[in-house]
Amino acid sequence: MYQVVGVRFKKAGKIYYFDPNQLTINQDDYVIVETVRGVEYGKVVIAQKEVDENDVVLPLKKVIRIADSKDRLIVTENKDLAKEAYDTCCDKILEHQLDMKLVDVEYTFDRNKVIFYFTADGRVDFRELVKDLAAIFRTRIELRQIGVRDEAKMLGGIGPCGRMLCCSTFLGDFEPVSIKMAKDQNLSLNPTKISGLCGRLMCCLKYENDEYEAAKEQLPDIGEYVQTPDGKGKVVGLNILERVLQVEVNQGERVLEYTLEELVNNDSVSYQASE
């Protein structure tokens, strides 16, 4: 077992484990840590706890110290420098006539590197751009191409539901989302209604998907025949979450609703393929 703290560097970013280095660290403290990118400033979102070896990436990096007011001042200065770097890079992109869109700029805490995040439809030859930026900022330059989902996460916004985007508020990772999830939930397949600001399928399609899949395993498909307390009937509608079936009985004379529990409790449910 390893003693760790969970640190997050961006709002809704991934959580990384670090060795507390025998320091007394509480949740919501800000710490200075060593990362693969260099020295960074982050927020403790998981207090000290023990985790199994399989849950950490070894060797664990150590927390250097708990951040103080001087460190917070450096972070503020870095944000101001990043804004200036953003404007400078935009000018250089226009100068080199590159087909790319600059999304964000970030300084590492120790200012040993400036990271420029951009989107583009294809590959971009930015070698000359890097040379110009390195000459201006006199530090290591990294240009990182990101996808449209990452762009939405960085910029934020309001989704079709009227709430702030999930990806920019609490989602640490993007999970795969498929059109099948929308079909299983009987949602409109109109792309404008099931797509987010990024133009991809909305992440929230995943939230209830497991519940729908579990329910569909218990329920017959529309068009199948079931034996009900009122006789054999054809399933013409489903309320999946409520486990309610609409069934045509007496050769289509009536459409009655049955809960799955009613059918099971009466020991009369049996599915047959549509005839």
N, C-alpha and C positions, 0 to 999 in steps of 0.2 A: 504494500500500500504506500501511496505517496501523498504527502501533505501539499495541497495546492490552493491557489486563489484563482478565480475566473476574472479575466480582464477584458474589457471591450474598448476599442479605440475610436469607434464611430457609433453614432446613434443607430440602433438596429443592425449593427455590424456583428460579425462572428465573435464568439467568446473563446479566448485562448487561456490555457492553464499555464501558470507560472509558479515556481518555487518561492514561497514567502520569505525564504532566507532568514528565518528566525525572527522576523519582524512581527509586531502586533498590528495586523491589518484588519480593518473592519469593512463591511460592505459600504459602498458609496464613497470610500476613500479614493483619492487620486494617487497614482503611483508612477514612478519612472522605472521602466523595464528595458531589458536588452532583447531585441528581436533580430530576425534575419535582415531587416531593413536598417538596423542601427538602433540607437537609443530612442525610445518612444514614450509618450505620455498617454496614460489610459485610466479608465475608471473601473474600480473593482465592483463587479455586479454579482459575484458569488463569493461569499465569505469563506474563510479557511475551512477546508474539509479534506477528508481522505478519499482518494479514488484508487481504483484498481490499475494495475500496470497497463492493461489493455485500453484504458480510457485516456492515456496520455501519450504524447510523442516525445520520446527520449532522445537526447538528454534534455531535461527541463531547463529552460532559461530562468534566471533568478530575478527577483525584484531588487532593483538597485537601492531604492529608497522611497519613502512616502513623499509625495510632491508637496512643495511649499508655495508661498505667494510668489517667489521669484520664478518658479517653474510656470505658474499660471500666467505670469507676465510674458514669458517667452512664447507660450502658446498663442496669446493674443497678438504678439508681434508677428509670429509666423503667419497668422491668418491675414494680417494686413499686407505682408510681403507676397502672399499667395495671390491676393487680388491684383496687385501690381504686375505680378508675373503672368496672370491670366490676360491682362490687356496687352502686354508685350508680345505674348505668344500669338494672340489673335492677329496682331499687326504683321508678324512674321509669316503666318499662314497665308495671309492675303498677298504678301510680297512674293512668296514662292508659288502662289496659285495652286495650293494643295487642296484636293477634294476631301476635306475632313472637317469635322465639327468639334471644337474644343468644349468639353463638358465641365471640367473642374481641374484645379491645380492644388497640390498639397506639398507642403514642406515637411520633411521629417523633423522631429523635435530638435535634433542636434544640427540641423541645416546642412547635413552632409549630402543631401539629395533633394531634388525637386522632381515631383511626379506629375506629369501632364496626362490627364485622362481624356480620350477622344473617341468619337464614333466615326465610322466610315463604311461605305458599302463594300469595299474590297481592300486589297492591300495598298498601302501608301508608302512611297519612297520618301521618308522624312530625314534622310541622312544629312542633307544640307541644313535643314531646320535645326537638327540637334547641334550641329557645329555652331550655328549662330547663337542658340540659346546658351550653350556652354561658354561661349565667349562673353556673353552678357552677364550671366549669373556666377560664373567662375566656380561652379560646383558640379557634382554628378547630375546628369539629366536622364530621366527615364520617361519615354512616351509609351503609354499603355492603352491599347485599343480595347474598348469595352462594348458590350452588347446593349440593346435598347432597354432591356430589363434593368441592367445596372445603371443606365442613365436615369431612368425613372426613380430608382432608389436614391440616387445622389441628389437629384433636383427636387423630389417630392411633388406634391400636388394633391388635388381632391378627386377621388374616384367617382364613378357613376352613382354610387350609393350615397354620396354626400359626405363621406368621411375621408380623413387623410389616408393616403395610400398605405396599405399594409406593409409593403416592402420598405417604406421609409420610416415606419414607426415601430414595428416589432419583429418583422420577419428577418431572421439571421441568414437563412439560406433559401434559395429558390428550389422548390420541388417540381418535378415534372407534372405538367397539366396537359390533358388530351381532350379532343373533341368528344370522345366516348363518355367522359365524365358529364358533359352537358347533356348528352343523349340520355344517360341513365337517370338524370335528374329532371327529365321532361322539360328542359329549358329550350327557348327559341335558339335555333342554330344560326340566326342572323349575326354575322361577325360583329356588327356595331353594338350589339346588345351583350355579347359575352367576351368582349375584348376590353382590356384596360387602356390607360393612357399610353402605355408603351406600344400598343398595337398587337400585343400577344394575348393569348387567352388569360382571363383573370385568375389570379392565384387562389381566390376564394372558392373556385370550383372544386378545389381539393379538400376543403374543410369538412364537408358533409359526405364526401364520396364514400368513405368506408361504411357509413351508416346505410347509405343507399345500396351498396353492394351486399351488405349483410341482409337487408330487407328483401332484395330481389331473389336471394337464394331460398327464402322461405315462401315467396309468392309465385303463383303461376304467371305466365306471360299472357298478354291480351290475345284473345282468340282461342285459348285453351278451354277445355270443358272441365267443370268441377261438379262434384256431387254435393248438393247442399241439403239442408233440412227440408227445403221446399221442392226438391227434385233436382234433376240434372240441369245445368245451365252453362252458358257461354260467358266467359269473362270479357267484358266490354270496356272496363275502366279500372284504374288502380290509383289509390292514394298510398304511395309507397311508405312514407314516413308514419302514417297512421295505421298501416297494415289493414286497409279497408279495400274490399273488392266490390265492383259493380258487376252484377251477374244478370244476364237475361235468362229467365226461367219460363217454363211452360211454353216452349217454342217461340220465345220472343214476346209473349204477351205482356210480361212485366219485367222491369229492371229493378232488382232489389240490391241493397247493400248489406254486406256481411263483413264483420271483422274476422281476421285470421283466427283469433281466439275463439270466436263463436263456432267456426267450422271445426276447429281442433277439439274444442270442448264437447261438441256433439259427435265427435269421432266419425264425421261424415265427409271429410275432405279427401278428395282423390283427384289427381290431375290426369288429363288425357290430351293427346295432341288434337289440334283442331281437325274437324271432320270435313 
